[in-house]
Amino acid sequence: MLKRITVSDLEIGMFVHKMEGSWFSHPFWKAKFLIDDSEKLATLRSSSLEGVVIDTDKGRDVGEAGPRDAGHRPGQVNNSAPRPDSRIRKMTARAASTTDPTPTHVEVHTAQALAMRAQKTVHNTFIAARLGKAINVKAVQPVVADIMDSVRRNPQAFGGLMRCKLKNEAVYQHALSVSALMVALGRHMKLSSTEVHEAGLAGLLLDIGTNYLPQSAETASGDIRTADPKIWQQHVLLGHRALLNDGNLPDSVLAACLEHHERMDGTGFPKGLKRGEISTIGCMAAVCDSFDFLLTRSNSAGALDPAVAVQRLKQMEGAFDDDILRAFIESVGLYPVGSFVELASGKVGMVIDEYPADANRPVVQAFFSRQTGERIVPHRIELARADSQDAIIGIAELADCGLPDEAQLRELIFLTAYKLAI
């Protein structure tokens, strides 16, 4: 028998027959399924679904005791569903116990927990700066250490999550993303552990100066980048001055903050430095900051696909150090996680993992067929497998597919591919 209930009344053992809400009210591709674990239950309960229709012939009914939570009353919180704070503590504690290589499908869950905790720290640091308080650099040092450990265990998980997850405030997401990109680039360049840490710290603090811009500069949309360039560009000097006042930061971090908008051809700001005048970490910061900037939607331009952003960086002749740009592309791949790609089979998919030995053959989650013009059951394709007959033939153009907004689609595919809760 079919019965409509609220999401708060859902229990493990119930069979979901229909979910009432838009395609983005939940992260599930399947329309009908059994709630067989606490993660699915927690995800459904935290969704924005208007209601759920269950099939009591295929699963439990409301109020019916089950073997996993006998005696549980409808609407009562199930203790088997992990609370977010508890989940973060457990996952970060487990992660801290090892830096051994970890598969993406494992590390991405730890990365999500680390990102949630890190965002709170970065938020507090930036808000304190906005209120005129001294920057507490010591508070963000553990964030950099966590990112370094995550990238060491798996180079793609943390950065991929940042590119695909929507529910992050832009300024803090940018800080965490650039920090992870700097760490990955530093490791790829075989810098020392200390240098990699300094690169990650620099990435986290590059835009701290935006907090010192006058509130009158804020636009109606809240996108400070669309303010008068003469005002917006001041964030570099303001941030550098604030970090300099801390007195405990390495010169490399100060240099990155001051130079991340400089360009090799002298067209950057604030000093118009040229090749040979910009530090190595400044060159690194310029590439990482520009890449993540291209992935962010603004009033004047839409967000680029990660693979398109890589191509755009390559087209900006004279802007970046050639060797560092090459190392950066090698670290993220020609088709970074989050890129939509066309396959020779006629399928469209999104890159969800890399294959380090061959940047042209990553792991793809296929979700659309050009042949039928319809969505297909999402499935994983490992292009580097010896028995794989498929290959990437280019970057996908989704405008003619009748699919939702690319940012929302990217998040949905990534979350469902790794069974992450929204």
Contacts in CASP RR format, 6 or more apart in sequence:
PFRMAT RR
TARGET T0000
AUTHOR 0000-0000-0000
METHOD contacts of the structure
MODEL  1
MLKRITVSDLEIGMFVHKMEGSWFSHPFWKAKFLIDDSEKLATLRSSSLE
GVVIDTDKGRDVGEAGPRDAGHRPGQVNNSAPRPDSRIRKMTARAASTTD
PTPTHVEVHTAQALAMRAQKTVHNTFIAARLGKAINVKAVQPVVADIMDS
VRRNPQAFGGLMRCKLKNEAVYQHALSVSALMVALGRHMKLSSTEVHEAG
LAGLLLDIGTNYLPQSAETASGDIRTADPKIWQQHVLLGHRALLNDGNLP
DSVLAACLEHHERMDGTGFPKGLKRGEISTIGCMAAVCDSFDFLLTRSNS
AGALDPAVAVQRLKQMEGAFDDDILRAFIESVGLYPVGSFVELASGKVGM
VIDEYPADANRPVVQAFFSRQTGERIVPHRIELARADSQDAIIGIAELAD
CGLPDEAQLRELIFLTAYKLAI
1 55 0 8 1.000
1 56 0 8 1.000
1 57 0 8 1.000
2 17 0 8 1.000
2 53 0 8 1.000
2 54 0 8 1.000
2 55 0 8 1.000
2 56 0 8 1.000
3 53 0 8 1.000
3 54 0 8 1.000
3 56 0 8 1.000
3 61 0 8 1.000
3 62 0 8 1.000
4 20 0 8 1.000
4 51 0 8 1.000
4 52 0 8 1.000
4 53 0 8 1.000
5 51 0 8 1.000
5 52 0 8 1.000
5 53 0 8 1.000
5 54 0 8 1.000
5 62 0 8 1.000
5 74 0 8 1.000
6 51 0 8 1.000
6 52 0 8 1.000
6 75 0 8 1.000
7 44 0 8 1.000
7 45 0 8 1.000
7 47 0 8 1.000
7 49 0 8 1.000
7 51 0 8 1.000
7 52 0 8 1.000
8 45 0 8 1.000
8 75 0 8 1.000
9 62 0 8 1.000
9 74 0 8 1.000
9 75 0 8 1.000
10 16 0 8 1.000
10 35 0 8 1.000
10 41 0 8 1.000
10 44 0 8 1.000
10 45 0 8 1.000
10 52 0 8 1.000
10 54 0 8 1.000
11 35 0 8 1.000
11 41 0 8 1.000
11 60 0 8 1.000
11 62 0 8 1.000
11 63 0 8 1.000
11 66 0 8 1.000
11 69 0 8 1.000
11 72 0 8 1.000
11 74 0 8 1.000
11 78 0 8 1.000
12 35 0 8 1.000
12 36 0 8 1.000
12 37 0 8 1.000
12 38 0 8 1.000
12 41 0 8 1.000
12 66 0 8 1.000
12 68 0 8 1.000
12 69 0 8 1.000
12 78 0 8 1.000
12 80 0 8 1.000
13 34 0 8 1.000
13 35 0 8 1.000
13 36 0 8 1.000
13 59 0 8 1.000
13 60 0 8 1.000
13 66 0 8 1.000
13 68 0 8 1.000
14 34 0 8 1.000
14 35 0 8 1.000
14 54 0 8 1.000
14 59 0 8 1.000
14 60 0 8 1.000
14 61 0 8 1.000
15 32 0 8 1.000
15 33 0 8 1.000
15 34 0 8 1.000
15 35 0 8 1.000
15 54 0 8 1.000
15 55 0 8 1.000
15 56 0 8 1.000
15 58 0 8 1.000
15 59 0 8 1.000
15 60 0 8 1.000
16 32 0 8 1.000
16 33 0 8 1.000
16 34 0 8 1.000
16 35 0 8 1.000
16 44 0 8 1.000
16 52 0 8 1.000
16 53 0 8 1.000
16 54 0 8 1.000
16 55 0 8 1.000
17 32 0 8 1.000
17 53 0 8 1.000
17 54 0 8 1.000
17 55 0 8 1.000
17 58 0 8 1.000
18 31 0 8 1.000
18 32 0 8 1.000
18 52 0 8 1.000
18 53 0 8 1.000
19 25 0 8 1.000
19 26 0 8 1.000
19 28 0 8 1.000
19 31 0 8 1.000
19 49 0 8 1.000
19 51 0 8 1.000
19 52 0 8 1.000
19 53 0 8 1.000
20 49 0 8 1.000
20 50 0 8 1.000
20 51 0 8 1.000
20 52 0 8 1.000
20 53 0 8 1.000
21 48 0 8 1.000
21 49 0 8 1.000
21 50 0 8 1.000
21 51 0 8 1.000
23 404 0 8 1.000
23 412 0 8 1.000
24 404 0 8 1.000
24 408 0 8 1.000
24 412 0 8 1.000
25 47 0 8 1.000
25 48 0 8 1.000
25 49 0 8 1.000
25 50 0 8 1.000
26 43 0 8 1.000
26 44 0 8 1.000
26 47 0 8 1.000
26 48 0 8 1.000
26 49 0 8 1.000
26 422 0 8 1.000
27 43 0 8 1.000
27 47 0 8 1.000
27 412 0 8 1.000
27 415 0 8 1.000
27 416 0 8 1.000
27 420 0 8 1.000
27 421 0 8 1.000
27 422 0 8 1.000
28 43 0 8 1.000
28 416 0 8 1.000
29 377 0 8 1.000
29 378 0 8 1.000
29 416 0 8 1.000
32 55 0 8 1.000
33 40 0 8 1.000
34 58 0 8 1.000
34 59 0 8 1.000
35 41 0 8 1.000
35 44 0 8 1.000
38 78 0 8 1.000
38 80 0 8 1.000
38 81 0 8 1.000
38 82 0 8 1.000
39 82 0 8 1.000
39 419 0 8 1.000
39 421 0 8 1.000
41 78 0 8 1.000
41 80 0 8 1.000
41 81 0 8 1.000
42 81 0 8 1.000
42 82 0 8 1.000
42 421 0 8 1.000
43 421 0 8 1.000
43 422 0 8 1.000
44 52 0 8 1.000
45 81 0 8 1.000
46 421 0 8 1.000
46 422 0 8 1.000
47 422 0 8 1.000
54 61 0 8 1.000
54 62 0 8 1.000
60 66 0 8 1.000
62 74 0 8 1.000
63 72 0 8 1.000
63 73 0 8 1.000
63 74 0 8 1.000
65 71 0 8 1.000
65 72 0 8 1.000
66 72 0 8 1.000
68 80 0 8 1.000
69 78 0 8 1.000
69 79 0 8 1.000
69 80 0 8 1.000
72 78 0 8 1.000
82 90 0 8 1.000
84 116 0 8 1.000
87 113 0 8 1.000
88 113 0 8 1.000
88 116 0 8 1.000
88 117 0 8 1.000
91 109 0 8 1.000
91 110 0 8 1.000
91 113 0 8 1.000
91 114 0 8 1.000
92 110 0 8 1.000
92 113 0 8 1.000
92 114 0 8 1.000
92 117 0 8 1.000
92 146 0 8 1.000
94 110 0 8 1.000
95 110 0 8 1.000
95 113 0 8 1.000
95 114 0 8 1.000
95 146 0 8 1.000
95 149 0 8 1.000
95 150 0 8 1.000
95 153 0 8 1.000
96 149 0 8 1.000
98 153 0 8 1.000
99 149 0 8 1.000
99 152 0 8 1.000
99 153 0 8 1.000
100 153 0 8 1.000
101 153 0 8 1.000
101 154 0 8 1.000
102 110 0 8 1.000
102 153 0 8 1.000
102 154 0 8 1.000
102 157 0 8 1.000
103 154 0 8 1.000
104 154 0 8 1.000
104 156 0 8 1.000
104 157 0 8 1.000
104 352 0 8 1.000
104 353 0 8 1.000
104 418 0 8 1.000
105 418 0 8 1.000
106 154 0 8 1.000
107 150 0 8 1.000
107 153 0 8 1.000
107 154 0 8 1.000
107 157 0 8 1.000
107 158 0 8 1.000
108 154 0 8 1.000
108 157 0 8 1.000
108 160 0 8 1.000
108 161 0 8 1.000
108 418 0 8 1.000
108 420 0 8 1.000
109 418 0 8 1.000
109 420 0 8 1.000
110 150 0 8 1.000
110 153 0 8 1.000
110 157 0 8 1.000
111 150 0 8 1.000
111 154 0 8 1.000
111 157 0 8 1.000
111 158 0 8 1.000
111 159 0 8 1.000
111 161 0 8 1.000
112 161 0 8 1.000
112 165 0 8 1.000
112 420 0 8 1.000
114 146 0 8 1.000
114 147 0 8 1.000
114 150 0 8 1.000
114 158 0 8 1.000
115 158 0 8 1.000
115 161 0 8 1.000
115 162 0 8 1.000
115 165 0 8 1.000
115 168 0 8 1.000
115 176 0 8 1.000
117 146 0 8 1.000
118 143 0 8 1.000
118 146 0 8 1.000
118 147 0 8 1.000
118 176 0 8 1.000
119 168 0 8 1.000
119 169 0 8 1.000
119 172 0 8 1.000
119 173 0 8 1.000
119 176 0 8 1.000
121 139 0 8 1.000
121 140 0 8 1.000
121 142 0 8 1.000
121 143 0 8 1.000
122 140 0 8 1.000
122 143 0 8 1.000
122 172 0 8 1.000
122 175 0 8 1.000
122 176 0 8 1.000
122 204 0 8 1.000
123 169 0 8 1.000
123 172 0 8 1.000
124 139 0 8 1.000
125 135 0 8 1.000
125 136 0 8 1.000
125 139 0 8 1.000
125 140 0 8 1.000
125 208 0 8 1.000
126 171 0 8 1.000
126 172 0 8 1.000
126 175 0 8 1.000
126 208 0 8 1.000
126 211 0 8 1.000
127 211 0 8 1.000
128 134 0 8 1.000
128 135 0 8 1.000
128 136 0 8 1.000
129 135 0 8 1.000
129 208 0 8 1.000
129 209 0 8 1.000
129 211 0 8 1.000
129 212 0 8 1.000
129 242 0 8 1.000
130 211 0 8 1.000
130 212 0 8 1.000
132 212 0 8 1.000
134 245 0 8 1.000
134 246 0 8 1.000
135 205 0 8 1.000
135 208 0 8 1.000
135 242 0 8 1.000
135 243 0 8 1.000
135 245 0 8 1.000
135 246 0 8 1.000
137 201 0 8 1.000
137 205 0 8 1.000
137 243 0 8 1.000
137 246 0 8 1.000
137 248 0 8 1.000
137 249 0 8 1.000
140 201 0 8 1.000
140 204 0 8 1.000
140 205 0 8 1.000
141 201 0 8 1.000
143 176 0 8 1.000
143 179 0 8 1.000
143 204 0 8 1.000
144 179 0 8 1.000
144 183 0 8 1.000
144 197 0 8 1.000
144 200 0 8 1.000
144 201 0 8 1.000
144 204 0 8 1.000
145 197 0 8 1.000
147 158 0 8 1.000
147 176 0 8 1.000
147 179 0 8 1.000
147 180 0 8 1.000
147 183 0 8 1.000
147 200 0 8 1.000
148 183 0 8 1.000
148 196 0 8 1.000
148 197 0 8 1.000
148 200 0 8 1.000
150 157 0 8 1.000
150 158 0 8 1.000
150 180 0 8 1.000
151 158 0 8 1.000
151 180 0 8 1.000
151 183 0 8 1.000
151 184 0 8 1.000
151 187 0 8 1.000
152 187 0 8 1.000
155 184 0 8 1.000
155 187 0 8 1.000
155 331 0 8 1.000
155 354 0 8 1.000
155 356 0 8 1.000
156 337 0 8 1.000
156 353 0 8 1.000
156 354 0 8 1.000
158 176 0 8 1.000
158 180 0 8 1.000
159 177 0 8 1.000
159 180 0 8 1.000
159 181 0 8 1.000
159 184 0 8 1.000
159 337 0 8 1.000
160 336 0 8 1.000
160 337 0 8 1.000
160 338 0 8 1.000
160 414 0 8 1.000
161 414 0 8 1.000
162 168 0 8 1.000
162 173 0 8 1.000
162 176 0 8 1.000
162 177 0 8 1.000
162 180 0 8 1.000
163 177 0 8 1.000
163 295 0 8 1.000
163 306 0 8 1.000
163 336 0 8 1.000
163 337 0 8 1.000
163 338 0 8 1.000
163 410 0 8 1.000
164 337 0 8 1.000
164 338 0 8 1.000
164 410 0 8 1.000
164 411 0 8 1.000
164 413 0 8 1.000
164 414 0 8 1.000
164 415 0 8 1.000
165 173 0 8 1.000
165 411 0 8 1.000
165 414 0 8 1.000
165 415 0 8 1.000
166 407 0 8 1.000
166 408 0 8 1.000
166 411 0 8 1.000
167 422 0 8 1.000
168 176 0 8 1.000
170 296 0 8 1.000
171 207 0 8 1.000
171 210 0 8 1.000
174 207 0 8 1.000
174 292 0 8 1.000
174 293 0 8 1.000
174 296 0 8 1.000
175 203 0 8 1.000
175 204 0 8 1.000
175 205 0 8 1.000
175 206 0 8 1.000
175 207 0 8 1.000
176 204 0 8 1.000
177 292 0 8 1.000
177 295 0 8 1.000
178 203 0 8 1.000
178 204 0 8 1.000
178 206 0 8 1.000
178 285 0 8 1.000
178 288 0 8 1.000
178 289 0 8 1.000
178 292 0 8 1.000
179 200 0 8 1.000
179 201 0 8 1.000
179 203 0 8 1.000
179 204 0 8 1.000
180 200 0 8 1.000
181 203 0 8 1.000
181 288 0 8 1.000
181 291 0 8 1.000
181 292 0 8 1.000
181 328 0 8 1.000
181 331 0 8 1.000
181 332 0 8 1.000
182 199 0 8 1.000
182 200 0 8 1.000
182 202 0 8 1.000
182 203 0 8 1.000
182 284 0 8 1.000
182 285 0 8 1.000
182 288 0 8 1.000
183 196 0 8 1.000
183 199 0 8 1.000
183 200 0 8 1.000
184 331 0 8 1.000
184 332 0 8 1.000
185 199 0 8 1.000
185 284 0 8 1.000
185 287 0 8 1.000
185 288 0 8 1.000
185 324 0 8 1.000
185 327 0 8 1.000
185 328 0 8 1.000
185 331 0 8 1.000
186 195 0 8 1.000
186 196 0 8 1.000
186 199 0 8 1.000
186 284 0 8 1.000
186 331 0 8 1.000
187 196 0 8 1.000
187 331 0 8 1.000
188 327 0 8 1.000
188 328 0 8 1.000
188 330 0 8 1.000
188 331 0 8 1.000
189 284 0 8 1.000
189 324 0 8 1.000
189 327 0 8 1.000
191 199 0 8 1.000
195 252 0 8 1.000
195 281 0 8 1.000
198 250 0 8 1.000
198 252 0 8 1.000
198 253 0 8 1.000
198 281 0 8 1.000
199 252 0 8 1.000
199 256 0 8 1.000
199 281 0 8 1.000
199 284 0 8 1.000
201 249 0 8 1.000
201 250 0 8 1.000
201 253 0 8 1.000
202 252 0 8 1.000
202 253 0 8 1.000
202 256 0 8 1.000
202 257 0 8 1.000
202 281 0 8 1.000
202 282 0 8 1.000
202 285 0 8 1.000
203 256 0 8 1.000
203 285 0 8 1.000
203 288 0 8 1.000
203 289 0 8 1.000
205 239 0 8 1.000
205 243 0 8 1.000
205 253 0 8 1.000
205 257 0 8 1.000
206 256 0 8 1.000
206 257 0 8 1.000
206 260 0 8 1.000
206 285 0 8 1.000
206 289 0 8 1.000
207 235 0 8 1.000
208 239 0 8 1.000
208 242 0 8 1.000
208 243 0 8 1.000
208 257 0 8 1.000
209 235 0 8 1.000
209 236 0 8 1.000
209 238 0 8 1.000
209 239 0 8 1.000
209 242 0 8 1.000
210 224 0 8 1.000
210 235 0 8 1.000
212 235 0 8 1.000
212 238 0 8 1.000
212 239 0 8 1.000
212 242 0 8 1.000
213 224 0 8 1.000
213 227 0 8 1.000
213 231 0 8 1.000
213 232 0 8 1.000
213 234 0 8 1.000
213 235 0 8 1.000
213 238 0 8 1.000
214 231 0 8 1.000
217 224 0 8 1.000
217 227 0 8 1.000
217 228 0 8 1.000
217 231 0 8 1.000
217 232 0 8 1.000
218 224 0 8 1.000
218 227 0 8 1.000
219 226 0 8 1.000
219 227 0 8 1.000
219 299 0 8 1.000
221 299 0 8 1.000
223 298 0 8 1.000
223 299 0 8 1.000
224 232 0 8 1.000
224 235 0 8 1.000
225 232 0 8 1.000
225 298 0 8 1.000
226 298 0 8 1.000
226 299 0 8 1.000
226 300 0 8 1.000
233 261 0 8 1.000
233 269 0 8 1.000
233 270 0 8 1.000
236 257 0 8 1.000
236 258 0 8 1.000
236 260 0 8 1.000
236 261 0 8 1.000
236 269 0 8 1.000
236 270 0 8 1.000
237 258 0 8 1.000
237 270 0 8 1.000
239 257 0 8 1.000
240 254 0 8 1.000
240 257 0 8 1.000
240 258 0 8 1.000
243 249 0 8 1.000
243 253 0 8 1.000
243 254 0 8 1.000
243 257 0 8 1.000
244 254 0 8 1.000
252 279 0 8 1.000
252 281 0 8 1.000
253 281 0 8 1.000
255 279 0 8 1.000
255 281 0 8 1.000
255 282 0 8 1.000
256 279 0 8 1.000
256 281 0 8 1.000
256 282 0 8 1.000
256 284 0 8 1.000
256 285 0 8 1.000
257 285 0 8 1.000
258 270 0 8 1.000
259 273 0 8 1.000
259 278 0 8 1.000
259 279 0 8 1.000
259 281 0 8 1.000
259 282 0 8 1.000
259 283 0 8 1.000
259 285 0 8 1.000
259 286 0 8 1.000
260 282 0 8 1.000
260 285 0 8 1.000
260 286 0 8 1.000
260 289 0 8 1.000
261 268 0 8 1.000
261 269 0 8 1.000
261 270 0 8 1.000
261 286 0 8 1.000
261 289 0 8 1.000
262 268 0 8 1.000
262 269 0 8 1.000
262 271 0 8 1.000
262 272 0 8 1.000
262 273 0 8 1.000
262 277 0 8 1.000
262 278 0 8 1.000
262 282 0 8 1.000
262 286 0 8 1.000
263 272 0 8 1.000
263 286 0 8 1.000
263 318 0 8 1.000
263 319 0 8 1.000
263 320 0 8 1.000
264 274 0 8 1.000
264 275 0 8 1.000
264 278 0 8 1.000
264 283 0 8 1.000
264 318 0 8 1.000
264 319 0 8 1.000
264 320 0 8 1.000
264 321 0 8 1.000
265 274 0 8 1.000
265 275 0 8 1.000
265 318 0 8 1.000
265 319 0 8 1.000
266 272 0 8 1.000
266 273 0 8 1.000
266 274 0 8 1.000
267 319 0 8 1.000
275 321 0 8 1.000
278 286 0 8 1.000
278 321 0 8 1.000
280 324 0 8 1.000
283 320 0 8 1.000
283 321 0 8 1.000
283 324 0 8 1.000
284 324 0 8 1.000
284 328 0 8 1.000
286 319 0 8 1.000
286 320 0 8 1.000
287 313 0 8 1.000
287 320 0 8 1.000
287 321 0 8 1.000
287 324 0 8 1.000
287 325 0 8 1.000
287 328 0 8 1.000
288 328 0 8 1.000
290 313 0 8 1.000
290 316 0 8 1.000
290 319 0 8 1.000
290 320 0 8 1.000
291 309 0 8 1.000
291 310 0 8 1.000
291 313 0 8 1.000
291 328 0 8 1.000
291 332 0 8 1.000
294 303 0 8 1.000
294 304 0 8 1.000
294 308 0 8 1.000
294 309 0 8 1.000
294 312 0 8 1.000
294 313 0 8 1.000
295 303 0 8 1.000
295 304 0 8 1.000
295 306 0 8 1.000
295 309 0 8 1.000
296 303 0 8 1.000
297 303 0 8 1.000
297 407 0 8 1.000
303 406 0 8 1.000
303 407 0 8 1.000
304 312 0 8 1.000
305 338 0 8 1.000
305 339 0 8 1.000
305 340 0 8 1.000
305 395 0 8 1.000
305 396 0 8 1.000
305 406 0 8 1.000
306 332 0 8 1.000
306 335 0 8 1.000
306 336 0 8 1.000
306 337 0 8 1.000
306 338 0 8 1.000
306 339 0 8 1.000
306 351 0 8 1.000
307 334 0 8 1.000
307 335 0 8 1.000
307 336 0 8 1.000
307 339 0 8 1.000
307 340 0 8 1.000
307 341 0 8 1.000
307 351 0 8 1.000
307 395 0 8 1.000
308 395 0 8 1.000
309 336 0 8 1.000
310 329 0 8 1.000
310 332 0 8 1.000
310 333 0 8 1.000
310 334 0 8 1.000
310 335 0 8 1.000
310 336 0 8 1.000
311 395 0 8 1.000
313 320 0 8 1.000
313 325 0 8 1.000
313 328 0 8 1.000
313 329 0 8 1.000
314 325 0 8 1.000
314 329 0 8 1.000
330 359 0 8 1.000
333 354 0 8 1.000
333 359 0 8 1.000
333 362 0 8 1.000
334 359 0 8 1.000
334 360 0 8 1.000
335 341 0 8 1.000
335 351 0 8 1.000
335 359 0 8 1.000
335 360 0 8 1.000
335 362 0 8 1.000
335 392 0 8 1.000
335 395 0 8 1.000
336 351 0 8 1.000
337 351 0 8 1.000
337 352 0 8 1.000
337 353 0 8 1.000
337 354 0 8 1.000
337 362 0 8 1.000
337 414 0 8 1.000
338 350 0 8 1.000
338 351 0 8 1.000
338 352 0 8 1.000
338 410 0 8 1.000
338 414 0 8 1.000
339 350 0 8 1.000
339 351 0 8 1.000
339 395 0 8 1.000
340 348 0 8 1.000
340 349 0 8 1.000
340 350 0 8 1.000
340 395 0 8 1.000
340 396 0 8 1.000
340 398 0 8 1.000
340 406 0 8 1.000
340 410 0 8 1.000
341 348 0 8 1.000
341 349 0 8 1.000
341 350 0 8 1.000
341 351 0 8 1.000
341 364 0 8 1.000
341 392 0 8 1.000
341 394 0 8 1.000
341 395 0 8 1.000
341 396 0 8 1.000
342 348 0 8 1.000
342 370 0 8 1.000
342 392 0 8 1.000
342 393 0 8 1.000
342 394 0 8 1.000
342 395 0 8 1.000
342 396 0 8 1.000
343 349 0 8 1.000
343 364 0 8 1.000
343 366 0 8 1.000
343 381 0 8 1.000
343 390 0 8 1.000
343 391 0 8 1.000
343 392 0 8 1.000
343 393 0 8 1.000
344 390 0 8 1.000
344 391 0 8 1.000
344 392 0 8 1.000
344 393 0 8 1.000
345 389 0 8 1.000
345 390 0 8 1.000
346 369 0 8 1.000
346 370 0 8 1.000
346 371 0 8 1.000
347 366 0 8 1.000
347 368 0 8 1.000
347 369 0 8 1.000
347 370 0 8 1.000
347 376 0 8 1.000
347 381 0 8 1.000
347 390 0 8 1.000
348 366 0 8 1.000
348 367 0 8 1.000
348 368 0 8 1.000
348 369 0 8 1.000
348 370 0 8 1.000
348 396 0 8 1.000
348 398 0 8 1.000
348 401 0 8 1.000
349 364 0 8 1.000
349 365 0 8 1.000
349 366 0 8 1.000
349 367 0 8 1.000
349 368 0 8 1.000
349 396 0 8 1.000
349 413 0 8 1.000
350 364 0 8 1.000
350 365 0 8 1.000
350 367 0 8 1.000
350 409 0 8 1.000
350 410 0 8 1.000
350 413 0 8 1.000
350 414 0 8 1.000
351 362 0 8 1.000
351 363 0 8 1.000
351 364 0 8 1.000
352 362 0 8 1.000
352 363 0 8 1.000
352 364 0 8 1.000
352 365 0 8 1.000
352 380 0 8 1.000
352 413 0 8 1.000
352 414 0 8 1.000
352 417 0 8 1.000
352 418 0 8 1.000
353 362 0 8 1.000
353 363 0 8 1.000
354 362 0 8 1.000
354 363 0 8 1.000
355 361 0 8 1.000
355 362 0 8 1.000
355 363 0 8 1.000
355 382 0 8 1.000
355 383 0 8 1.000
355 384 0 8 1.000
357 384 0 8 1.000
358 384 0 8 1.000
360 391 0 8 1.000
360 392 0 8 1.000
361 383 0 8 1.000
361 384 0 8 1.000
361 388 0 8 1.000
361 391 0 8 1.000
361 392 0 8 1.000
362 383 0 8 1.000
362 384 0 8 1.000
362 392 0 8 1.000
363 380 0 8 1.000
363 381 0 8 1.000
363 382 0 8 1.000
363 383 0 8 1.000
363 384 0 8 1.000
364 380 0 8 1.000
364 381 0 8 1.000
364 383 0 8 1.000
364 392 0 8 1.000
365 378 0 8 1.000
365 379 0 8 1.000
365 380 0 8 1.000
365 381 0 8 1.000
365 413 0 8 1.000
365 417 0 8 1.000
366 376 0 8 1.000
366 378 0 8 1.000
366 379 0 8 1.000
366 380 0 8 1.000
366 381 0 8 1.000
367 375 0 8 1.000
367 376 0 8 1.000
367 378 0 8 1.000
367 413 0 8 1.000
368 374 0 8 1.000
368 375 0 8 1.000
368 376 0 8 1.000
368 401 0 8 1.000
368 403 0 8 1.000
369 375 0 8 1.000
369 376 0 8 1.000
373 401 0 8 1.000
375 403 0 8 1.000
378 413 0 8 1.000
378 416 0 8 1.000
378 417 0 8 1.000
380 417 0 8 1.000
381 388 0 8 1.000
381 390 0 8 1.000
382 388 0 8 1.000
383 390 0 8 1.000
383 391 0 8 1.000
383 392 0 8 1.000
398 406 0 8 1.000
398 409 0 8 1.000
403 409 0 8 1.000
404 412 0 8 1.000
414 420 0 8 1.000
415 421 0 8 1.000
415 422 0 8 1.000
END
